[in-house]
């Protein structure tokens, strides 16, 4: 019996013997003492009152089966602070993270250390969405079809095939040689729509099935927020059991939940789904029921309707990367006609599949998939109908409001390189989240380093819909004024400048060179990543620098981080996925460069709809929504720099609005109390001081002209 199972027996519910509960509570507190179990197991462990107090608050919440919203500043050690009491209190534990990077870290690093210290028999499992695992059935089918559009796909297919033969988990994150955005992945992984579940001929060997079976048996399961919300709201019916029933839920990186919930609780479809259905229906139809229908003709009609939709969007002025609300879409009627053609093609395919019902399990599996996609496409027709057919919007409604989509929703379209996505997104996801929380009896702990604004939880609590939750926060234990320096150059580029990305690279290069690499350059857009990296490569070449340059998109995040740590002098250029959930301690990361304040684009359809809604209520959308969002993400990026008491480093922000706009004071006040300078020489000299040594100059948190 593991420690978790033993504790579960000791503490079955809040009505358990008070003496047993108090004894367990003392064990939790003792674990964080200087002579506790963690001191001998965790390298560099330092007793922190805030970590112990956080752990006790978690324990009390578990016993009470309540809800705790906890902000723990960088360095508090929140992972151990919630895992120790969760395991001690007992029962099954589910830890959900906002990013796969943190998910891997919690599972492979933190849990491994903790289980070794507490009880090696604790069973743990890592579970991701099925698209993260190689699908053996689709891999085999892709191999047999032998039709790949590019030579690189052939190379990647060979790598995936070899990986699938040797891997225990099938987790694509372990295959660093194939980039995350490689076009081979959709062909060798499954989705909820095309997974055959127990009807799959490879079901017993399926990596997804094995991972879920391990999760059912584990004491601790580590998932991500998308997977958690999928289980919470929908339950996955292609495999009878999804996430296990648990006693404690920990939602780490909880600051991401409002946005993820908004994305997840919405509905929609993509042209990629249509394309996948066209390919699968042709392949399955011809191999399983060739005489049952004109499968190539039906598939071609579906593919042609996709092209018509894509062309209609292009003629409406939507290029790759465009995101637009339906009510702002030019030539809406023409797009509506294209959507109607798509719906007719889906209806024809649905009829053919229905007429062959019962002939083959794989063909039958296409029926609900086609029906669901057809229904979603049909629901969009009202958004493109002429106004006289649906009536003029009434007071309080948006233009695209309908019976299923009131003013609290926004319909919008995103055009990508190979297709388009059609989204219906709720503007108040907290209402759904709160309702689902009420249906659960477990203890919930929501935690992050960035949940408050000016020390208050009001905004987060309102967004997540949990006003009755207990809230508590603990400050970071780090001495930021001694350990770190905030550098704002005297001559900063304007974020509006056409060559802003190149200026960022030029301005940052002297500091990067002085640091000897060891830097994250965090950009707000993927386009900026490519431009900054290209300019840095030129600067490195000009000075014959041999610093490794790692660029997001060239390999998986995990592979890039592993290489960054291994190199010890690398420069990593990344976008939002590297701003949070990443822990690089020591000298390997001594400089974080942030190109500009991460404001969401105001013309983003969801952002625009939320701004419009707040303004309609007479509220200030910038101070209540846009600024807090940007500050939260900035705080996350800043948090990559100082990860323990011995870390030292420079934070460089290249956005003149910090000093020229009135809100800049609010932003600066929301950052840790770094020492500050505007002098390049002083920033470069910071790296010459020993990590444990004292320093002089720029010791006060004020800028000098």
C-alpha positions in Angstrom: 0.0 0.0 0.0 1.4 3.4 -1.0 1.6 6.4 1.3 -1.3 7.9 -0.7 -3.5 4.8 -0.2 -2.5 4.6 3.5 -3.4 8.2 4.0 -6.6 7.8 2.2 -7.6 5.1 4.6 -6.6 7.4 7.5 -8.5 10.4 6.2 -11.6 9.1 4.4 -13.5 12.4 4.8 -13.8 15.6 6.8 -15.6 13.6 9.5 -12.5 11.5 10.2 -11.0 11.5 13.7 -9.7 15.0 14.5 -6.6 13.5 16.1 -5.7 11.7 12.9 -6.2 14.8 10.8 -4.0 16.9 13.2 -1.3 14.2 13.1 -1.3 14.3 9.3 -1.2 18.1 9.3 1.9 18.0 11.5 3.5 15.6 9.1 2.9 18.1 6.3 4.4 20.9 8.3 7.4 18.8 9.3 8.2 17.9 5.7 9.3 21.5 5.1 11.5 21.8 8.1 15.3 22.1 7.8 15.6 18.5 8.9 12.4 17.3 7.1 12.1 14.7 4.4 12.5 17.3 1.6 15.8 18.7 2.9 17.6 15.4 2.1 15.9 14.8 -1.2 15.7 18.2 -2.9 19.0 19.7 -4.1 19.4 23.1 -2.6 16.3 22.9 -0.5 15.8 26.0 1.7 13.1 26.0 4.4 10.5 28.7 3.6 7.7 29.8 5.9 5.6 30.7 2.9 6.0 27.2 1.3 5.0 25.5 4.6 2.0 27.8 5.1 0.9 27.3 1.6 1.1 23.5 2.1 -1.0 23.7 5.3 -3.6 25.8 3.5 -3.8 23.1 0.8 -4.1 20.4 3.4 -7.0 22.2 5.2 -8.8 22.7 1.9 -8.5 19.0 1.0 -9.9 18.0 4.4 -12.8 20.4 4.0 -13.2 19.5 0.3 -13.3 23.2 -0.4 -11.8 25.5 -3.1 -8.6 27.5 -2.6 -7.3 30.1 -4.9 -3.7 30.7 -4.0 -1.1 33.0 -5.4 2.5 32.0 -4.6 5.3 34.3 -5.8 8.2 32.9 -7.8 10.4 30.8 -5.5 7.7 29.8 -3.1 8.0 26.2 -4.3 4.3 25.7 -5.0 4.7 22.3 -6.7 6.0 20.7 -3.5 3.7 22.9 -1.5 0.6 21.3 -3.1 1.9 17.8 -3.7 3.1 17.0 -0.2 -0.3 17.7 1.5 -2.2 16.1 -1.4 -0.3 12.9 -1.0 -0.4 13.0 2.8 -4.2 13.7 2.9 -4.7 10.7 0.7 -6.9 9.5 -2.1 -6.3 10.0 -5.8 -4.8 13.3 -7.0 -5.1 15.0 -10.3 -2.7 17.8 -11.2 -3.5 19.9 -14.2 -1.1 22.4 -15.8 -1.6 25.1 -18.4 1.3 24.0 -20.6 2.8 20.7 -21.7 6.2 22.0 -20.7 5.1 22.3 -17.1 3.2 19.0 -17.3 6.4 17.3 -18.3 8.4 19.0 -15.6 5.9 18.2 -12.8 5.8 14.5 -13.9 9.4 13.9 -14.8 11.2 16.1 -12.2 9.1 17.2 -9.2 7.0 14.1 -8.8 10.0 11.8 -9.2 11.9 13.6 -6.5 9.0 13.8 -4.2 7.9 10.1 -4.6 11.5 9.0 -3.9 11.4 11.1 -0.7 8.0 10.1 0.6 7.3 6.7 -0.8 8.7 5.0 -3.9 5.6 2.9 -4.3 3.4 5.9 -5.2 2.1 5.3 -8.7 2.2 8.3 -11.0 1.0 8.7 -14.6 1.3 11.3 -17.3 -1.6 11.8 -19.6 -2.0 14.1 -22.6 -4.6 14.5 -25.4 -4.6 11.8 -28.0 -3.0 14.1 -30.6 0.2 14.0 -28.6 0.6 10.2 -29.2 1.5 8.3 -32.3 -1.6 6.4 -33.6 -0.4 3.0 -34.7 -3.4 2.5 -37.0 -3.1 5.8 -38.8 0.7 5.3 -39.0 0.3 2.0 -40.7 -2.3 3.4 -43.1 0.0 6.3 -44.0 2.9 3.8 -44.6 0.7 1.7 -47.0 -0.8 4.6 -48.9 2.7 5.9 -49.7 1.5 9.3 -51.0 3.3 12.1 -49.2 3.5 15.6 -50.7 7.1 16.4 -49.8 10.4 14.7 -49.4 10.7 16.0 -45.8 7.4 14.2 -45.0 9.1 10.9 -46.1 12.0 11.6 -43.8 9.7 12.5 -40.9 7.6 9.4 -41.5 10.6 7.2 -41.3 11.6 8.8 -38.0 8.1 8.4 -36.6 8.0 4.8 -37.6 11.3 4.0 -35.9 10.2 5.9 -32.9 6.9 4.0 -32.6 8.7 0.7 -32.7 11.0 1.6 -29.8 9.0 4.0 -27.6 7.2 2.9 -24.5 4.9 5.9 -24.4 4.5 7.0 -28.0 4.5 10.6 -26.8 5.6 12.7 -29.7 7.3 15.2 -27.4 10.0 12.5 -27.0 10.8 12.7 -30.7 12.8 15.9 -30.9 13.9 15.2 -34.5 10.5 16.0 -35.9 9.3 19.6 -35.3 6.0 20.1 -33.6 4.5 21.8 -36.7 5.7 19.1 -39.1 2.9 18.2 -41.6 3.4 14.5 -41.0 1.8 14.7 -37.5 -1.9 14.9 -38.5 -1.4 11.8 -40.6 0.1 9.7 -37.8 -1.9 10.9 -34.8 -5.7 10.7 -34.1 -8.3 13.2 -33.0 -11.5 12.7 -31.1 -13.4 12.7 -34.4 -11.4 10.0 -36.2 -10.3 7.8 -33.3 -11.9 4.3 -33.7 -11.7 3.6 -29.9 -12.3 0.0 -29.1 -13.1 -0.8 -32.7 -9.5 -0.1 -33.7 -7.5 -3.2 -34.8 -4.5 -1.8 -32.9 -6.5 -1.0 -29.7 -4.7 -3.3 -27.4 -1.3 -1.8 -28.4 -2.7 1.8 -28.6 -0.4 4.3 -26.8 -3.4 6.4 -25.8 -5.2 3.4 -24.3 -2.1 2.4 -22.4 -1.7 5.9 -21.0 -5.3 6.1 -19.9 -5.2 2.7 -18.3 -2.1 3.7 -16.4 -3.9 6.9 -15.3 -6.8 4.9 -13.9 -4.4 2.9 -11.7 -2.2 5.8 -10.6 -2.2 7.6 -7.3 -1.3 10.9 -9.0 -2.2 11.8 -12.6 -0.7 14.8 -14.4 -2.7 16.3 -17.2 -3.2 19.7 -18.9 -6.1 22.1 -18.7 -7.5 21.2 -22.1 -7.7 17.6 -21.1 -9.1 18.4 -17.7 -11.8 20.6 -19.2 -12.6 18.0 -21.8 -13.3 15.4 -19.1 -15.1 17.8 -16.9 -17.5 19.1 -19.5 -17.9 16.4 -22.1 -16.6 13.0 -21.0 -14.8 11.2 -23.8 -17.0 8.3 -25.1 -14.7 6.7 -27.7 -12.9 5.0 -24.8 -15.2 4.2 -22.0 -13.0 5.6 -19.2 -11.2 8.9 -19.6 -9.8 10.6 -16.5 -10.1 8.7 -13.2 -12.4 9.9 -10.4 -10.2 11.7 -7.9 -10.3 13.2 -4.5 -8.1 16.3 -5.0 -7.8 18.5 -8.1 -4.8 20.9 -8.4 -5.0 23.4 -11.2 -1.5 24.9 -11.6 -0.9 27.9 -13.9 -4.5 28.7 -13.0 -4.2 32.2 -14.5 -4.6 30.5 -17.9 -8.0 29.0 -17.1 -10.3 31.9 -18.1 -8.9 32.0 -21.6 -8.6 28.2 -22.0 -12.2 27.8 -20.7 -13.4 30.4 -23.2 -11.7 28.5 -26.0 -12.8 25.1 -24.8 -16.4 25.8 -23.9 -16.9 27.2 -27.4 -17.9 25.3 -30.5 -16.8 25.3 -34.1 -15.2 23.4 -37.0 -12.2 23.7 -39.3 -11.6 23.1 -42.9 -8.8 20.7 -41.8 -11.5 18.5 -40.2 -13.4 18.5 -43.4 -10.2 17.6 -45.3 -9.4 14.8 -42.9 -13.0 13.5 -43.3 -12.7 13.6 -47.1 -9.5 11.5 -47.0 -10.7 9.1 -44.5 -14.1 8.5 -46.2 -12.4 7.8 -49.5 -9.8 5.5 -48.0 -12.2 3.6 -45.8 -15.0 3.5 -48.3 -12.8 2.1 -51.1 -11.2 -0.5 -48.9 -14.3 -1.6 -46.8 -17.3 -1.0 -49.1 -16.0 -0.1 -52.6 -19.4 -1.1 -54.2 -21.4 0.9 -51.6 -21.1 4.4 -53.1 -19.0 6.6 -55.4 -16.6 7.3 -52.6 -14.0 9.2 -54.8 -16.7 11.4 -56.2 -18.1 12.2 -52.7 -14.7 12.9 -51.4 -13.8 15.1 -54.3 -17.0 17.1 -53.8 -16.1 17.6 -50.2 -12.6 18.8 -51.1 -14.0 21.0 -53.8 -16.4 22.6 -51.3 -13.5 23.3 -49.0 -11.7 25.1 -51.8 -14.8 27.1 -52.5 -15.0 28.2 -48.9 -11.3 29.1 -48.8 -11.6 31.1 -52.1 -14.7 32.9 -50.8 -12.7 33.9 -47.7 -9.8 35.1 -49.9 -12.1 37.1 -52.1 -13.5 38.7 -48.9 -10.0 39.9 -48.2 -8.9 37.4 -45.5 -5.3 36.4 -45.9 -3.3 33.9 -43.9 -3.3 34.8 -40.2 -6.5 36.9 -40.4 -8.9 36.7 -37.5 -12.2 38.4 -38.0 -15.7 38.4 -36.4 -18.5 37.4 -38.7 -20.2 40.7 -38.5 -17.1 42.4 -39.8 -16.6 40.0 -42.7 -16.9 41.6 -46.1 -18.9 39.8 -48.8 -20.6 37.8 -46.1 -23.4 36.5 -48.4 -20.8 35.0 -50.7 -19.1 33.1 -47.8 -22.5 32.0 -46.8 -23.1 30.4 -50.2 -19.8 28.6 -50.0 -20.8 27.3 -46.5 -24.1 26.0 -48.0 -22.2 24.1 -50.6 -20.0 22.5 -47.9 -23.1 21.5 -46.0 -24.6 19.9 -49.1 -21.4 17.9 -49.7 -21.5 16.7 -46.1 -25.1 15.7 -46.4 -24.4 13.6 -49.5 -21.5 11.9 -47.7 -23.7 11.3 -44.6 -26.4 9.6 -46.8 -23.8 7.3 -48.4 -22.4 6.3 -45.0 -25.9 5.7 -43.7 -26.8 3.4 -46.7 -23.8 1.2 -45.9 -24.5 1.0 -42.1 -23.4 -2.2 -40.5 -21.0 -3.3 -43.3 -17.8 -2.3 -41.5 -16.9 -0.9 -38.0 -14.5 1.7 -39.4 -17.0 2.9 -41.9 -19.7 3.1 -39.2 -17.4 5.2 -37.1 -17.5 7.9 -39.9 -21.3 8.4 -39.3 -21.3 10.3 -36.0 -18.2 12.2 -37.1 -19.9 13.3 -40.3 -23.2 14.1 -38.6 -21.5 16.2 -35.9 -19.5 18.2 -38.5 -22.6 18.6 -40.7 -24.6 20.0 -37.7 -21.9 22.4 -36.8 -21.6 23.7 -40.4 -25.3 24.0 -40.6 -25.4 26.1 -37.4 -23.2 28.6 -39.1 -25.6 29.2 -41.9 -27.7 31.6 -39.8 -24.6 33.8 -39.2 -24.4 34.3 -43.0 -28.1 34.6 -43.7 -29.3 38.0 -45.0 -30.5 40.3 -42.2 -34.1 40.2 -43.3 -34.2 36.4 -42.8 -33.2 36.5 -39.2 -34.5 39.9 -38.2 -32.6 43.0 -37.0 -30.7 42.6 -33.8 -32.6 43.7 -30.7 -31.1 45.9 -27.9 -28.4 43.9 -26.1 -27.8 41.6 -29.0 -24.7 41.4 -31.2 -25.2 41.2 -35.0 -24.5 37.5 -35.0 -26.7 36.7 -32.1 -29.1 33.8 -32.7 -31.1 31.4 -30.6 -28.0 29.5 -29.7 -25.6 32.4 -29.6 -26.7 35.4 -27.6 -24.7 38.6 -27.0 -22.4 36.7 -24.6 -20.9 34.8 -27.6 -18.9 35.8 -30.6 -18.6 34.0 -33.9 -15.3 34.5 -35.7 -13.1 33.0 -38.4 -9.4 32.4 -38.4 -7.6 31.8 -41.7 -4.4 29.7 -41.6 -1.9 28.5 -44.2 -3.8 25.5 -45.2 -7.4 26.3 -44.3 -9.6 28.1 -41.8 -11.3 27.7 -38.5 -14.8 28.8 -37.6 -15.2 29.5 -33.9 -18.1 30.3 -31.5 -16.6 31.6 -28.3 -18.4 32.5 -25.0 -17.5 35.8 -23.5 -18.4 34.7 -20.0 -16.8 31.2 -19.6 -16.7 31.6 -15.8 -20.5 30.9 -15.7 -20.0 27.4 -17.2 -16.9 26.8 -15.2 -18.7 27.6 -12.0 -21.6 25.4 -12.8 -19.3 22.5 -13.5 -17.4 23.1 -10.3 -20.7 22.9 -8.3 -21.2 19.4 -9.7 -17.9 18.1 -8.2 -17.3 17.0 -4.7 -13.5 17.0 -4.7 -11.2 19.6 -3.2 -10.0 22.1 -5.7 -6.7 24.1 -5.5 -6.2 26.8 -8.1 -2.7 28.3 -8.0 -0.3 30.5 -9.9 2.3 33.1 -9.4 0.2 35.7 -11.2 -3.5 35.7 -10.1 -3.8 39.2 -8.5 -3.6 42.7 -9.7 -2.2 45.1 -7.1 -2.6 42.3 -4.6 -6.3 41.7 -5.2 -8.0 38.6 -6.5 -11.2 40.3 -7.6 -10.6 40.2 -11.4 -9.5 36.5 -11.4 -12.3 35.4 -9.1 -14.9 37.1 -11.3 -13.5 35.7 -14.5 -13.4 32.2 -13.2 -16.8 32.4 -11.5 -15.8 31.3 -8.0 -16.7 34.1 -5.7 -17.1 31.8 -2.7 -13.6 30.4 -2.9 -11.0 31.0 -0.2 -8.2 33.2 -1.5 -4.7 33.6 -0.1 -1.3 34.8 -1.4 2.3 34.6 -0.4 5.1 36.9 -1.6 8.3 35.6 -3.4 11.1 34.9 -0.9 13.8 36.1 -3.4 15.9 39.3 -2.9 15.3 40.7 -6.3 17.1 44.0 -5.6 20.3 42.1 -5.0 19.8 39.2 -7.4 18.5 40.9 -10.5 18.7 44.1 -12.6 16.0 45.6 -14.7 17.5 47.3 -17.7 15.5 49.8 -19.9 17.8 51.2 -22.6 18.0 54.9 -23.0 17.2 54.7 -26.7 14.4 52.1 -27.1 12.8 51.3 -30.4 9.1 52.2 -30.8 6.9 49.1 -31.0 5.2 50.8 -34.0 8.4 51.0 -36.0 8.5 48.8 -39.1 11.9 47.4 -38.3 11.1 47.0 -34.6 12.2 43.4 -34.5 15.5 44.1 -36.0 16.1 47.0 -33.6 15.3 44.7 -30.7 18.0 42.3 -31.9 20.5 45.1 -32.4 19.8 46.7 -29.0 19.9 43.3 -27.2 23.0 42.0 -28.8 25.6 43.8 -26.8 24.0 42.6 -23.6 23.7 39.0 -25.0 27.4 39.1 -25.9 28.4 40.4 -22.5 26.4 37.6 -20.9 28.0 35.0 -23.1 24.7 33.9 -24.4 22.7 32.2 -21.6 19.6 34.2 -22.8 15.9 33.9 -23.5 14.7 36.4 -26.1 10.9 36.4 -25.6 8.8 37.9 -28.4 5.1 38.6 -28.5 4.5 37.1 -32.0 5.9 34.2 -34.0 6.7 36.5 -36.8 8.9 38.6 -34.5 10.7 35.3 -33.4 11.8 34.7 -37.0 12.9 38.3 -37.6 14.7 38.7 -34.3 16.5 35.4 -34.8 17.5 36.2 -38.3 19.0 39.5 -37.2 20.8 37.9 -34.3 22.3 35.4 -36.6 23.7 38.2 -38.7 25.2 39.9 -35.6 26.7 36.6 -34.5 28.2 36.1 -37.9 29.6 39.6 -38.0 31.5 39.0 -34.7 32.3 35.4 -35.4 30.3 34.3 -32.4 29.9 30.6 -31.7 26.9 31.0 -29.4 24.2 28.3 -30.2 21.1 30.0 -31.5 17.9 28.0 -30.8 14.7 29.1 -32.5 11.1 28.1 -31.7 9.6 25.9 -34.4 12.9 24.2 -35.4 12.3 21.4 -32.8 10.0 20.6 -30.0 9.9 22.8 -27.0 11.3 20.0 -24.9 14.2 19.4 -27.3 15.0 23.1 -27.4 15.0 23.4 -23.6 17.1 20.3 -23.3 19.6 21.7 -25.7 19.5 25.1 -24.0 20.4 23.5 -20.6 23.0 21.3 -22.1 24.8 24.0 -24.1 25.2 26.4 -21.1 25.7 29.4 -23.4 22.8 29.3 -25.8 20.4 32.0 -27.0 16.8 30.8 -27.3 14.3 33.0 -29.3 10.7 32.1 -28.6 7.2 33.3 -28.4 4.3 32.9 -25.9 4.9 29.2 -25.2 8.3 30.1 -23.6 7.0 32.9 -21.5 5.6 30.5 -18.8 5.8 27.1 -17.3 9.5 26.7 -17.8 12.1 26.3 -15.1 15.8 26.9 -16.0 17.9 27.4 -12.9 21.5 28.5 -12.5 23.8 30.3 -14.9 22.4 28.7 -18.1 19.7 31.4 -18.0 21.1 34.8 -16.9 19.4 37.2 -19.3 15.8 37.5 -20.3 15.0 40.0 -23.1 11.3 40.9 -23.7 10.6 42.8 -26.9 7.5 44.6 -25.8 4.4 44.6 -23.5 2.3 41.6 -24.5 -1.0 43.4 -25.2 -3.5 41.2 -27.1 -4.3 42.8 -30.5 -7.5 45.0 -29.9 -8.9 43.9 -33.3 -8.8 40.2 -32.3 -12.5 39.2 -32.5 -12.7 37.8 -29.0 -10.8 40.7 -27.5 -12.8 43.2 -29.4 -16.1 41.5 -28.3 -15.1 41.6 -24.7 -14.0 45.2 -25.0 -17.3 46.1 -26.6 -19.3 44.3 -23.9 -17.5 46.1 -21.1 -17.9 49.4 -22.7 -21.6 48.7 -23.2 -21.8 48.3 -19.4 -20.1 51.6 -18.8 -16.8 50.1 -17.7 -13.2 50.8 -18.6 -12.1 47.9 -20.8 -8.4 48.9 -20.9 -7.9 49.1 -17.1 -10.2 46.2 -16.3 -9.3 43.8 -19.1 -6.5 44.7 -21.6 -3.9 46.0 -19.1 -4.4 43.2 -16.5 -4.1 40.6 -19.2 -0.8 42.1 -20.5 0.6 42.5 -17.0 -0.2 38.8 -16.2 1.7 37.6 -19.2 4.6 40.0 -18.7 4.9 38.7 -15.1 5.1 35.2 -16.4 7.9 36.1 -18.8 9.8 38.0 -16.1 9.4 34.9 -13.8 11.7 32.9 -16.1 14.8 34.8 -14.8 15.1 34.2 -11.1 14.3 30.7 -10.1 16.2 30.2 -6.8 18.1 32.1 -4.1 21.4 31.9 -5.9 20.2 32.9 -9.4 21.3 36.3 -10.7 20.4 37.9 -14.0 19.3 40.9 -16.1 15.8 41.6 -17.3 15.8 43.7 -20.4 12.5 45.2 -21.7 12.5 47.1 -25.0 9.2 49.0 -24.9 9.3 52.7 -24.5 5.7 52.8 -23.4 6.9 51.8 -19.9 8.2 55.3 -19.6 6.1 57.3 -22.0 2.6 56.1 -21.0 0.8 56.7 -17.7 0.0 53.0 -17.3 3.8 52.3 -17.5 3.9 53.0 -13.7 1.3 50.4 -13.1 3.2 47.8 -15.1 6.5 48.6 -13.4 4.9 48.5 -10.0 3.5 45.0 -10.8 7.0 43.6 -11.4 9.3 42.3 -8.7 11.5 45.0 -6.9 14.5 44.6 -9.2 17.4 47.0 -9.0 17.1 49.2 -12.1 19.3 51.0 -14.7 19.1 52.6 -18.1 22.9 52.3 -18.6 24.1 49.6 -21.1 27.6 49.4 -19.5 26.1 48.8 -16.1 23.8 46.1 -17.5 26.7 44.4 -19.1 28.9 44.7 -16.0 26.3 43.0 -13.9 27.4 39.6 -15.3 31.0 40.1 -14.0 29.9 39.9 -10.4 30.1 36.5 -8.7 26.7 34.9 -8.2 27.0 35.1 -4.5 28.9 38.4 -4.3 27.6 41.8 -3.5 27.3 44.6 -6.0 27.3 48.4 -6.1 25.5 50.9 -8.2 21.9 50.9 -9.4 20.9 49.4 -6.0 17.9 51.6 -5.7 14.8 50.7 -7.7 14.8 54.1 -9.6 15.9 54.9 -13.1 18.7 57.4 -13.8 18.4 59.5 -16.9 
